[in-house]
Amino acid sequence: MSTLSHAPNTISTTLKSVDLTITGTLDAASVLAIRQTSAKAATDGPVLVLLDIAAVTSVGASGVVGLLEVLHLLRSRGGDLRLFGDSSALAETRLQAHLGHVARIYANRQEAIDGGAALVRPRGLAPRFSWRTLFGRRRRSLGWG
């Protein structure tokens, strides 16, 4: 079972913001509550939804897909969804890598607000691009040095 709760909003940005915390399972049911809260907040204009995922204990593919739908909804209205926190349950799945291609996962709330550079890197995943990997293999196969 998962729990969604509102956190006090103490930030001043150009966008109205909503703080949410998800506890427990990230699945279709929990994302439905996030979607409803986000859609309601976005009726008056663009909104920044800050979602704390640190207390997520398990992740379903339907939860990741649902978050992508919420992200699309908010961005189509000029807002954004920013995830923050280090969830070991999310990091243990490969779903974080897929989610990270579209929505950044920030290390903490302040970085999420600022849109800063302290992103949580998916554990156990190699960088997307490496010159060494690209050219190192070629050299050996083509007999260069």
N, CA and C atoms as an extended XYZ file, in Angstrom:
435
Properties=species:S:1:pos:R:3:atomname:S:1:resname:S:1:resid:I:1 pbc="F F F"
N         0.847       -1.178        0.000 N   MET     1
C         0.000        0.000        0.000 CA  MET     1
C         0.888        1.234        0.000 C   MET     1
N         0.473        2.253       -0.678 N   SER     2
C         1.252        3.482       -0.746 CA  SER     2
C         0.468        4.629       -0.138 C   SER     2
N         1.215        5.663        0.235 N   THR     3
C         0.613        6.847        0.836 CA  THR     3
C         1.145        8.072        0.137 C   THR     3
N         0.284        8.986       -0.210 N   LEU     4
C         0.670       10.250       -0.813 CA  LEU     4
C         0.280       11.344        0.152 C   LEU     4
N         1.244       12.213        0.479 N   SER     5
C         0.935       13.292        1.413 CA  SER     5
C         1.494       14.603        0.907 C   SER     5
N         0.850       15.673        1.297 N   HIS     6
C         1.307       17.005        0.933 CA  HIS     6
C         2.372       17.446        1.929 C   HIS     6
N         3.417       18.072        1.424 N   ALA     7
C         4.452       18.643        2.276 CA  ALA     7
C         4.282       20.150        2.246 C   ALA     7
N         4.689       20.845        3.313 N   PRO     8
C         4.546       22.302        3.297 CA  PRO     8
C         5.360       22.926        2.167 C   PRO     8
N         4.800       23.927        1.529 N   ASN     9
C         5.460       24.594        0.422 CA  ASN     9
C         6.156       25.845        0.949 C   ASN     9
N         7.493       25.851        0.883 N   THR    10
C         8.254       26.976        1.419 CA  THR    10
C         9.128       27.634        0.376 C   THR    10
N         8.871       27.385       -0.913 N   ILE    11
C         9.736       27.942       -1.945 CA  ILE    11
C         9.062       29.103       -2.652 C   ILE    11
N         9.900       29.982       -3.167 N   SER    12
C         9.367       31.036       -4.016 CA  SER    12
C        10.016       30.890       -5.383 C   SER    12
N         9.232       30.557       -6.368 N   THR    13
C         9.698       30.441       -7.746 CA  THR    13
C         8.725       31.212       -8.613 C   THR    13
N         9.031       31.302       -9.879 N   THR    14
C         8.111       31.969      -10.776 CA  THR    14
C         6.878       31.103      -11.009 C   THR    14
N         7.015       29.806      -10.818 N   LEU    15
C         5.883       28.900      -10.941 CA  LEU    15
C         5.278       28.625       -9.575 C   LEU    15
N         3.988       28.486       -9.545 N   LYS    16
C         3.330       27.980       -8.343 CA  LYS    16
C         3.839       26.556       -8.154 C   LYS    16
N         4.020       26.121       -6.920 N   SER    17
C         4.555       24.783       -6.715 CA  SER    17
C         3.700       23.985       -5.742 C   SER    17
N         3.790       22.676       -5.902 N   VAL    18
C         3.106       21.730       -5.036 CA  VAL    18
C         4.130       20.682       -4.627 C   VAL    18
N         4.251       20.443       -3.325 N   ASP    19
C         5.155       19.414       -2.813 CA  ASP    19
C         4.356       18.162       -2.483 C   ASP    19
N         4.800       17.021       -3.005 N   LEU    20
C         4.172       15.739       -2.718 CA  LEU    20
C         5.237       14.744       -2.287 C   LEU    20
N         4.843       13.818       -1.442 N   THR    21
C         5.730       12.743       -1.016 CA  THR    21
C         5.014       11.435       -1.267 C   THR    21
N         5.713       10.503       -1.908 N   ILE    22
C         5.119        9.186       -2.119 CA  ILE    22
C         5.833        8.201       -1.208 C   ILE    22
N         5.035        7.409       -0.505 N   THR    23
C         5.555        6.420        0.428 CA  THR    23
C         4.993        5.065        0.048 C   THR    23
N         5.860        4.070       -0.015 N   GLY    24
C         5.401        2.718       -0.336 CA  GLY    24
C         5.604        2.387       -1.792 C   GLY    24
N         4.582        1.835       -2.391 N   THR    25
C         4.667        1.330       -3.756 CA  THR    25
C         4.398        2.422       -4.786 C   THR    25
N         5.260        2.478       -5.794 N   LEU    26
C         5.035        3.357       -6.938 CA  LEU    26
C         4.368        2.494       -8.002 C   LEU    26
N         3.058        2.609       -8.103 N   ASP    27
C         2.297        1.825       -9.061 CA  ASP    27
C         1.183        2.684       -9.652 C   ASP    27
N         0.339        2.080      -10.448 N   ALA    28
C        -0.727        2.835      -11.118 CA  ALA    28
C        -1.648        3.522      -10.119 C   ALA    28
N        -1.959        2.858       -9.016 N   ALA    29
C        -2.870        3.442       -8.028 CA  ALA    29
C        -2.266        4.666       -7.355 C   ALA    29
N        -0.999        4.596       -6.992 N   SER    30
C        -0.367        5.743       -6.324 CA  SER    30
C        -0.165        6.902       -7.292 C   SER    30
N         0.122        6.586       -8.540 N   VAL    31
C         0.312        7.648       -9.533 CA  VAL    31
C        -1.009        8.317       -9.872 C   VAL    31
N        -2.108        7.602       -9.739 N   LEU    32
C        -3.422        8.202       -9.976 CA  LEU    32
C        -3.645        9.380       -9.028 C   LEU    32
N        -3.268        9.214       -7.766 N   ALA    33
C        -3.398       10.315       -6.799 CA  ALA    33
C        -2.494       11.484       -7.183 C   ALA    33
N        -1.305       11.197       -7.651 N   ILE    34
C        -0.374       12.250       -8.090 CA  ILE    34
C        -0.958       12.974       -9.297 C   ILE    34
N        -1.508       12.218      -10.224 N   ARG    35
C        -2.103       12.812      -11.432 CA  ARG    35
C        -3.271       13.722      -11.082 C   ARG    35
N        -4.144       13.261      -10.201 N   GLN    36
C        -5.307       14.063       -9.828 CA  GLN    36
C        -4.884       15.356       -9.128 C   GLN    36
N        -3.946       15.257       -8.206 N   THR    37
C        -3.460       16.443       -7.498 CA  THR    37
C        -2.775       17.407       -8.461 C   THR    37
N        -1.969       16.872       -9.370 N   SER    38
C        -1.248       17.703      -10.342 CA  SER    38
C        -2.207       18.390      -11.302 C   SER    38
N        -3.190       17.644      -11.806 N   ALA    39
C        -4.161       18.228      -12.746 CA  ALA    39
C        -4.967       19.329      -12.070 C   ALA    39
N        -5.357       19.105      -10.830 N   LYS    40
C        -6.121       20.116      -10.091 CA  LYS    40
C        -5.281       21.375       -9.885 C   LYS    40
N        -4.006       21.192       -9.535 N   ALA    41
C        -3.119       22.334       -9.313 CA  ALA    41
C        -2.845       23.092      -10.612 C   ALA    41
N        -2.839       22.384      -11.740 N   ALA    42
C        -2.515       23.006      -13.028 CA  ALA    42
C        -3.714       23.683      -13.691 C   ALA    42
N        -4.887       23.621      -13.094 N   THR    43
C        -6.051       24.256      -13.706 CA  THR    43
C        -5.936       25.774      -13.737 C   THR    43
N        -5.214       26.342      -12.772 N   ASP    44
C        -5.053       27.799      -12.716 CA  ASP    44
C        -3.823       28.292      -13.460 C   ASP    44
N        -3.087       27.400      -14.109 N   GLY    45
C        -1.894       27.788      -14.841 CA  GLY    45
C        -0.743       26.843      -14.553 C   GLY    45
N         0.427       27.156      -15.101 N   PRO    46
C         1.584       26.283      -14.933 CA  PRO    46
C         1.926       26.056      -13.458 C   PRO    46
N         2.342       24.836      -13.152 N   VAL    47
C         2.687       24.481      -11.788 CA  VAL    47
C         3.926       23.584      -11.788 C   VAL    47
N         4.742       23.733      -10.780 N   LEU    48
C         5.910       22.884      -10.569 CA  LEU    48
C         5.542       21.890       -9.474 C   LEU    48
N         5.518       20.599       -9.815 N   VAL    49
C         5.227       19.565       -8.835 CA  VAL    49
C         6.559       18.940       -8.418 C   VAL    49
N         6.850       19.019       -7.116 N   LEU    50
C         8.066       18.441       -6.544 CA  LEU    50
C         7.670       17.153       -5.838 C   LEU    50
N         8.163       16.017       -6.329 N   LEU    51
C         7.767       14.718       -5.807 CA  LEU    51
C         8.941       14.046       -5.113 C   LEU    51
N         8.817       13.863       -3.795 N   ASP    52
C         9.836       13.190       -2.997 CA  ASP    52
C         9.629       11.684       -3.130 C   ASP    52
N        10.620       10.990       -3.713 N   ILE    53
C        10.516        9.551       -3.943 CA  ILE    53
C        11.413        8.742       -3.019 C   ILE    53
N        12.013        9.385       -2.017 N   ALA    54
C        12.966        8.703       -1.146 CA  ALA    54
C        12.342        7.531       -0.382 C   ALA    54
N        11.056        7.590       -0.082 N   ALA    55
C        10.407        6.538        0.709 CA  ALA    55
C         9.700        5.491       -0.151 C   ALA    55
N         9.998        5.458       -1.450 N   VAL    56
C         9.404        4.440       -2.321 CA  VAL    56
C        10.069        3.103       -2.005 C   VAL    56
N         9.244        2.089       -1.711 N   THR    57
C         9.781        0.779       -1.327 CA  THR    57
C         9.717       -0.255       -2.442 C   THR    57
N         8.829       -0.060       -3.403 N   SER    58
C         8.778       -0.952       -4.562 CA  SER    58
C         8.234       -0.173       -5.751 C   SER    58
N         8.602       -0.646       -6.935 N   VAL    59
C         8.284        0.076       -8.160 CA  VAL    59
C         7.675       -0.873       -9.174 C   VAL    59
N         6.585       -0.436       -9.774 N   GLY    60
C         5.984       -1.184      -10.867 CA  GLY    60
C         6.120       -0.408      -12.159 C   GLY    60
N         6.150       -1.110      -13.259 N   ALA    61
C         6.252       -0.439      -14.555 CA  ALA    61
C         5.084        0.514      -14.763 C   ALA    61
N         3.910        0.149      -14.254 N   SER    62
C         2.738        1.018      -14.401 CA  SER    62
C         2.935        2.333      -13.657 C   SER    62
N         3.702        2.310      -12.579 N   GLY    63
C         4.000        3.536      -11.849 CA  GLY    63
C         4.896        4.466      -12.637 C   GLY    63
N         5.899        3.892      -13.293 N   VAL    64
C         6.810        4.698      -14.109 CA  VAL    64
C         6.060        5.281      -15.300 C   VAL    64
N         5.253        4.474      -15.962 N   VAL    65
C         4.468        4.959      -17.097 CA  VAL    65
C         3.512        6.059      -16.641 C   VAL    65
N         2.905        5.869      -15.481 N   GLY    66
C         2.002        6.884      -14.944 CA  GLY    66
C         2.700        8.196      -14.665 C   GLY    66
N         3.927        8.123      -14.123 N   LEU    67
C         4.696        9.359      -13.882 CA  LEU    67
C         5.012       10.067      -15.191 C   LEU    67
N         5.305        9.303      -16.225 N   LEU    68
C         5.570        9.913      -17.528 CA  LEU    68
C         4.318       10.615      -18.060 C   LEU    68
N         3.157       10.045      -17.803 N   GLU    69
C         1.907       10.697      -18.214 CA  GLU    69
C         1.683       11.994      -17.437 C   GLU    69
N         1.975       11.977      -16.136 N   VAL    70
C         1.853       13.192      -15.323 CA  VAL    70
C         2.830       14.253      -15.829 C   VAL    70
N         4.043       13.832      -16.136 N   LEU    71
C         5.043       14.750      -16.673 CA  LEU    71
C         4.544       15.393      -17.962 C   LEU    71
N         3.985       14.590      -18.842 N   HIS    72
C         3.455       15.114      -20.100 CA  HIS    72
C         2.313       16.107      -19.844 C   HIS    72
N         1.424       15.752      -18.943 N   LEU    73
C         0.308       16.627      -18.599 CA  LEU    73
C         0.807       17.986      -18.111 C   LEU    73
N         1.760       17.970      -17.181 N   LEU    74
C         2.265       19.225      -16.609 CA  LEU    74
C         3.035       20.050      -17.632 C   LEU    74
N         3.879       19.395      -18.416 N   ARG    75
C         4.666       20.137      -19.409 CA  ARG    75
C         3.781       20.705      -20.509 C   ARG    75
N         2.723       20.017      -20.857 N   SER    76
C         1.826       20.546      -21.891 CA  SER    76
C         1.101       21.797      -21.413 C   SER    76
N         1.056       21.999      -20.115 N   ARG    77
C         0.420       23.187      -19.541 CA  ARG    77
C         1.441       24.204      -19.053 C   ARG    77
N         2.711       24.021      -19.437 N   GLY    78
C         3.752       24.975      -19.083 CA  GLY    78
C         4.416       24.731      -17.751 C   GLY    78
N         4.116       23.619      -17.099 N   GLY    79
C         4.695       23.304      -15.799 CA  GLY    79
C         5.754       22.217      -15.899 C   GLY    79
N         6.023       21.582      -14.765 N   ASP    80
C         7.034       20.527      -14.753 CA  ASP    80
C         6.824       19.623      -13.544 C   ASP    80
N         7.333       18.404      -13.662 N   LEU    81
C         7.381       17.437      -12.574 CA  LEU    81
C         8.845       17.174      -12.288 C   LEU    81
N         9.253       17.375      -11.045 N   ARG    82
C        10.644       17.124      -10.667 CA  ARG    82
C        10.677       16.158       -9.503 C   ARG    82
N        11.375       15.058       -9.717 N   LEU    83
C        11.516       14.023       -8.705 CA  LEU    83
C        12.799       14.262       -7.933 C   LEU    83
N        12.766       13.963       -6.638 N   PHE    84
C        13.998       14.067       -5.860 CA  PHE    84
C        14.018       13.002       -4.783 C   PHE    84
N        15.225       12.673       -4.368 N   GLY    85
C        15.425       11.658       -3.336 CA  GLY    85
C        16.097       10.442       -3.919 C   GLY    85
N        16.704        9.674       -3.057 N   ASP    86
C        17.416        8.474       -3.473 CA  ASP    86
C        16.634        7.270       -2.991 C   ASP    86
N        15.865        6.681       -3.858 N   SER    87
C        15.067        5.512       -3.525 CA  SER    87
C        15.827        4.262       -3.921 C   SER    87
N        16.181        3.446       -2.943 N   SER    88
C        16.905        2.216       -3.255 CA  SER    88
C        16.026        1.270       -4.067 C   SER    88
N        14.724        1.284       -3.837 N   ALA    89
C        13.821        0.428       -4.607 CA  ALA    89
C        13.820        0.822       -6.081 C   ALA    89
N        13.817        2.112       -6.349 N   LEU    90
C        13.851        2.576       -7.736 CA  LEU    90
C        15.219        2.330       -8.348 C   LEU    90
N        16.263        2.537       -7.578 N   ALA    91
C        17.614        2.342       -8.090 CA  ALA    91
C        17.900        0.874       -8.411 C   ALA    91
N        17.253       -0.040       -7.710 N   GLU    92
C        17.478       -1.467       -7.947 CA  GLU    92
C        16.817       -1.957       -9.218 C   GLU    92
N        15.949       -1.175       -9.788 N   THR    93
C        15.299       -1.572      -11.031 CA  THR    93
C        15.939       -0.823      -12.189 C   THR    93
N        15.777       -1.332      -13.349 N   ARG    94
C        16.255       -0.638      -14.545 CA  ARG    94
C        15.273        0.448      -14.960 C   ARG    94
N        14.138        0.533      -14.281 N   LEU    95
C        13.131        1.526      -14.634 CA  LEU    95
C        13.633        2.937      -14.406 C   LEU    95
N        14.543        3.128      -13.423 N   GLN    96
C        15.064        4.465      -13.166 CA  GLN    96
C        15.787        4.993      -14.398 C   GLN    96
N        16.501        4.126      -15.087 N   ALA    97
C        17.213        4.556      -16.287 CA  ALA    97
C        16.232        5.045      -17.344 C   ALA    97
N        15.127        4.340      -17.518 N   HIS    98
C        14.130        4.751      -18.502 CA  HIS    98
C        13.465        6.058      -18.085 C   HIS    98
N        13.132        6.163      -16.826 N   LEU    99
C        12.514        7.377      -16.318 CA  LEU    99
C        13.481        8.556      -16.423 C   LEU    99
N        14.753        8.313      -16.135 N   GLY   100
C        15.767        9.360      -16.170 CA  GLY   100
C        16.023        9.937      -17.548 C   GLY   100
N        15.605        9.244      -18.595 N   HIS   101
C        15.756        9.790      -19.948 CA  HIS   101
C        14.793       10.940      -20.196 C   HIS   101
N        13.695       10.975      -19.451 N   VAL   102
C        12.666       11.979      -19.681 CA  VAL   102
C        12.540       12.957      -18.514 C   VAL   102
N        12.616       12.442      -17.305 N   ALA   103
C        12.470       13.276      -16.106 CA  ALA   103
C        13.724       13.132      -15.252 C   ALA   103
N        14.311       14.239      -14.901 N   ARG   104
C        15.498       14.189      -14.055 CA  ARG   104
C        15.114       13.786      -12.635 C   ARG   104
N        16.005       13.050      -12.002 N   ILE   105
C        15.824       12.686      -10.604 CA  ILE   105
C        16.934       13.400       -9.834 C   ILE   105
N        16.554       14.366       -9.023 N   TYR   106
C        17.504       15.207       -8.307 CA  TYR   106
C        17.862       14.593       -6.962 C   TYR   106
N        19.017       14.948       -6.465 N   ALA   107
C        19.508       14.408       -5.199 CA  ALA   107
C        18.676       14.888       -4.015 C   ALA   107
N        18.233       16.134       -4.054 N   ASN   108
C        17.465       16.671       -2.931 CA  ASN   108
C        16.473       17.716       -3.435 C   ASN   108
N        15.630       18.174       -2.542 N   ARG   109
C        14.552       19.101       -2.891 CA  ARG   109
C        15.079       20.418       -3.458 C   ARG   109
N        16.112       20.970       -2.831 N   GLN   110
C        16.636       22.252       -3.287 CA  GLN   110
C        17.176       22.165       -4.712 C   GLN   110
N        17.857       21.064       -5.023 N   GLU   111
C        18.343       20.878       -6.392 CA  GLU   111
C        17.181       20.761       -7.367 C   GLU   111
N        16.105       20.114       -6.949 N   ALA   112
C        14.927       19.987       -7.802 CA  ALA   112
C        14.299       21.353       -8.068 C   ALA   112
N        14.266       22.195       -7.046 N   ILE   113
C        13.714       23.541       -7.206 CA  ILE   113
C        14.570       24.350       -8.174 C   ILE   113
N        15.882       24.295       -7.954 N   ASP   114
C        16.813       25.082       -8.762 CA  ASP   114
C        17.020       24.503      -10.150 C   ASP   114
N        16.682       23.229      -10.331 N   GLY   115
C        16.990       22.569      -11.597 CA  GLY   115
C        18.482       22.368      -11.731 C   GLY   115
N        19.150       22.185      -10.591 N   GLY   116
C        20.607       22.112      -10.518 CA  GLY   116
C        21.204       20.866      -11.126 C   GLY   116
N        22.499       20.710      -10.909 N   ALA   117
C        23.254       19.652      -11.564 CA  ALA   117
C        23.430       18.404      -10.715 C   ALA   117
N        22.973       18.373       -9.491 N   ALA   118
C        23.193       17.212       -8.626 CA  ALA   118
C        22.106       16.164       -8.864 C   ALA   118
N        22.229       15.472       -9.958 N   LEU   119
C        21.261       14.440      -10.295 CA  LEU   119
C        21.689       13.122       -9.669 C   LEU   119
N        20.714       12.293       -9.351 N   VAL   120
C        21.005       10.965       -8.845 CA  VAL   120
C        21.293       10.085      -10.049 C   VAL   120
N        22.477        9.498      -10.110 N   ARG   121
C        22.851        8.640      -11.220 CA  ARG   121
C        22.358        7.222      -10.939 C   ARG   121
N        21.695        6.602      -11.887 N   PRO   122
C        21.243        5.232      -11.682 CA  PRO   122
C        22.418        4.331      -11.319 C   PRO   122
N        22.245        3.536      -10.295 N   ARG   123
C        23.317        2.644       -9.841 CA  ARG   123
C        23.534        1.518      -10.824 C   ARG   123
N        24.794        1.184      -11.039 N   GLY   124
C        25.130        0.034      -11.847 CA  GLY   124
C        24.983        0.233      -13.340 C   GLY   124
N        24.755        1.449      -13.771 N   LEU   125
C        24.612        1.682      -15.200 CA  LEU   125
C        25.825        2.432      -15.717 C   LEU   125
N        26.278        2.027      -16.871 N   ALA   126
C        27.418        2.677      -17.493 CA  ALA   126
C        26.972        3.999      -18.107 C   ALA   126
N        27.908        4.917      -18.331 N   PRO   127
C        27.548        6.154      -19.022 CA  PRO   127
C        26.987        5.825      -20.399 C   PRO   127
N        26.149        6.716      -20.908 N   ARG   128
C        25.523        6.470      -22.208 CA  ARG   128
C        26.516        6.516      -23.359 C   ARG   128
N        27.589        7.294      -23.208 N   PHE   129
C        28.527        7.441      -24.307 CA  PHE   129
C        29.944        7.480      -23.771 C   PHE   129
N        30.820        6.778      -24.408 N   SER   130
C        32.225        6.774      -24.007 CA  SER   130
C        33.096        6.657      -25.259 C   SER   130
N        33.980        7.620      -25.432 N   TRP   131
C        34.908        7.560      -26.567 CA  TRP   131
C        35.783        6.320      -26.471 C   TRP   131
N        36.196        5.980      -25.262 N   ARG   132
C        37.060        4.812      -25.074 CA  ARG   132
C        36.343        3.548      -25.538 C   ARG   132
N        35.096        3.421      -25.169 N   THR   133
C        34.335        2.249      -25.587 CA  THR   133
C        34.162        2.238      -27.097 C   THR   133
N        33.841        3.391      -27.633 N   LEU   134
C        33.599        3.474      -29.065 CA  LEU   134
C        34.860        3.184      -29.876 C   LEU   134
N        35.955        3.880      -29.559 N   PHE   135
C        37.167        3.742      -30.359 CA  PHE   135
C        38.095        2.654      -29.864 C   PHE   135
N        38.021        2.310      -28.595 N   GLY   136
C        38.874        1.252      -28.059 CA  GLY   136
C        38.591       -0.075      -28.729 C   GLY   136
N        37.353       -0.386      -28.923 N   ARG   137
C        36.984       -1.648      -29.580 CA  ARG   137
C        37.372       -1.630      -31.052 C   ARG   137
N        37.200       -0.504      -31.685 N   ARG   138
C        37.541       -0.406      -33.105 CA  ARG   138
C        39.027       -0.611      -33.344 C   ARG   138
N        39.826        0.013      -32.488 N   ARG   139
C        41.273       -0.113      -32.661 CA  ARG   139
C        41.692       -1.573      -32.648 C   ARG   139
N        41.189       -2.304      -31.694 N   ARG   140
C        41.569       -3.723      -31.605 CA  ARG   140
C        41.070       -4.496      -32.805 C   ARG   140
N        39.846       -4.223      -33.226 N   SER   141
C        39.301       -4.994      -34.325 CA  SER   141
C        39.925       -4.617      -35.669 C   SER   141
N        40.381       -3.359      -35.786 N   LEU   142
C        40.998       -2.940      -37.048 CA  LEU   142
C        42.513       -3.050      -37.018 C   LEU   142
N        43.065       -3.422      -35.878 N   GLY   143
C        44.498       -3.597      -35.775 CA  GLY   143
C        45.280       -2.310      -35.625 C   GLY   143
N        44.663       -1.248      -35.081 N   TRP   144
C        45.375        0.009      -34.865 CA  TRP   144
C        46.087       -0.032      -33.526 C   TRP   144
N        47.354       -0.038      -33.481 N   GLY   145
C        48.151        0.059      -32.258 CA  GLY   145
C        47.780       -0.933      -31.285 C   GLY   145
